[in-house]
Amino acid sequence: MRTPREVSESYWAAECRRDIDGIMAHYHVDGTYEGPDGLRRGHAEIRAAYEESARLYPGLEAKIVQEFPGGDRSAIEFDAVLIDGAGKRFRVRGVNVVEVRDGKFVSARSYEDPPTPE
């Protein structure tokens, strides 16, 4: 059984590669993702959100700063840099609150600062 931290580390690696299929492998088919732009349910809606992010920011660097564990649920503090097509860098810091079942996200909710130029 993978912990929320282990799933999150693997997820971030896939997201930094901008590997949409790899990202989606971390979500249950009926999972949810909620970010600054609202709630997405199921693979089709979640995939669309990640595809849009990868289109706007083809580059991403991210690291986990700290975990606040709670069994199958954890709060994962992150520090990330989004990189647009022109190479401009935008820092984003926040916390993902995740619930994991059978090694995949049941839900992920991202509380994050707006991107700020580095």
Secondary structure, DSSP 8 states (H G I E B T S, - for coil): ---HHHHHHHHHHHHHTT-HHHHHTTEEEEEEEEETTEEEEHHHHHHHHHHHHHHH-SEEEEEEEEEEEETTEEEEEEEEEEE-TT--EEEEEEEEEEEEETTEEEEEEEEE---EE-
